[in-house]
Amino acid sequence: MKTVKYMLLVAFAAFFVSCSDDTEVITVASKRACYCDFTGRVVPTFIYKTGNNGAWKTASEINGFVYEPGYEYVLEVTWHERDPRVQDAASSYMQVERVVSKTQKETTFPSTFQMKIYDESWSAQKPCEEVFGND
């Protein structure tokens, strides 16, 4: 009986240690980028990076995150695998564990930044041709 209790305690501790390995601190930019979806409409996406010198990346969703334009956020997030049966979705997603900071500022990007910035005043049905041209 002691062995079973010990094994359960070890498994429980291992679960929490393994979860903490997936925790990451990211910076979310004060502006969003955008892309064209399969319907030909412009879709906003978050711009984020890990570390101070990390490259800027995009994420279409960050669960539990309430974004306000004009603020740069530092978030503690965990990564989770999505059910592989879900169609048309990324294989993993971020979940906010804690908002470390929220600072009103304009994020600056390097001169090599290639993403199109999303204008928060655009309507939800903005056609891609109006933003990206006919390329």
C-alpha positions in Angstrom: 0.0 0.0 0.0 2.9 2.4 0.8 4.3 1.6 -2.6 1.1 2.6 -4.4 0.9 5.9 -2.4 4.5 6.6 -3.1 4.0 6.0 -6.9 1.0 8.2 -6.9 2.9 11.0 -5.2 5.8 10.7 -7.6 3.4 10.7 -10.6 1.6 13.8 -9.2 4.9 15.7 -8.7 6.1 14.7 -12.2 2.9 16.1 -13.7 3.5 19.5 -12.1 7.2 19.6 -13.0 6.5 18.7 -16.6 3.8 21.4 -16.8 6.2 24.0 -15.6 8.6 23.2 -18.5 6.0 24.4 -21.0 5.7 27.9 -19.3 7.2 30.7 -21.3 7.4 34.4 -21.0 6.5 36.3 -24.1 6.2 40.0 -25.2 3.1 40.8 -27.2 3.4 43.9 -29.4 1.2 47.0 -29.1 0.1 46.4 -32.7 -1.2 43.4 -34.5 -0.2 42.0 -37.9 -2.6 40.7 -40.5 -2.9 38.0 -43.2 -5.5 36.9 -45.7 -7.6 33.9 -44.9 -9.0 31.4 -47.3 -12.1 33.6 -47.8 -10.1 36.5 -49.1 -10.6 38.6 -45.9 -8.0 40.3 -43.7 -7.5 38.6 -40.3 -5.6 40.2 -37.4 -3.0 38.2 -35.6 -0.9 38.8 -32.5 2.8 39.7 -32.9 5.0 38.3 -30.1 8.5 37.3 -29.2 10.3 35.3 -26.6 13.3 36.9 -24.9 14.8 40.3 -25.5 16.4 39.4 -28.8 14.0 36.9 -30.2 12.5 37.2 -33.6 8.9 38.5 -33.9 6.4 35.7 -34.6 2.6 35.6 -35.0 -0.1 33.8 -33.2 -3.8 33.8 -34.2 -5.0 33.2 -30.7 -3.8 33.4 -27.1 -6.4 31.9 -24.9 -7.4 34.0 -21.9 -5.8 37.1 -23.3 -7.7 40.4 -23.5 -5.8 42.6 -26.0 -6.0 46.3 -26.0 -4.3 48.1 -28.9 -1.5 50.6 -27.9 -0.3 48.4 -25.0 2.7 46.1 -25.0 2.3 43.1 -22.8 4.6 40.7 -21.0 2.7 37.4 -20.5 3.5 34.1 -18.9 2.0 31.5 -21.1 1.8 27.7 -21.4 1.7 25.8 -24.7 -1.0 23.2 -25.2 -1.4 20.6 -27.9 -4.7 20.8 -29.8 -6.8 17.8 -30.5 -5.5 16.5 -33.9 -9.0 15.9 -35.1 -9.7 19.6 -35.2 -9.5 20.7 -38.8 -8.1 24.1 -40.0 -6.4 24.9 -36.7 -2.8 25.2 -35.5 -1.5 22.1 -33.8 -0.8 24.0 -30.5 -2.0 27.1 -28.8 -1.0 29.4 -25.9 -2.9 29.9 -22.7 -2.2 33.0 -20.5 -1.2 32.0 -17.0 -0.4 35.5 -15.8 -0.1 39.0 -17.2 3.3 40.1 -16.0 3.0 43.7 -17.2 0.9 46.0 -19.5 2.7 49.1 -20.6 1.2 51.8 -22.9 3.8 52.2 -25.6 4.3 51.8 -29.3 6.3 48.7 -30.1 9.2 49.3 -32.4 10.2 46.7 -34.9 13.5 46.2 -36.7 13.9 47.6 -40.2 13.8 44.0 -41.6 10.2 43.5 -40.2 8.1 42.2 -43.1 4.6 41.8 -41.7 1.7 44.0 -42.7 0.4 45.9 -39.7 -3.3 45.6 -39.0 -5.3 48.9 -38.7 -7.7 48.5 -35.8 -10.3 50.7 -37.5 -10.8 48.3 -40.4 -14.1 46.6 -40.7 -14.3 42.8 -40.0 -14.9 42.2 -43.7 -12.0 44.1 -45.2 -11.0 42.4 -48.5 -7.4 41.4 -49.0 -7.0 43.3 -52.2 -7.5 46.6 -50.4 -4.6 45.8 -48.0 -2.2 43.6 -50.0 -3.1 44.5 -53.6 -3.6 41.9 -56.2 -0.4 39.9 -55.7 
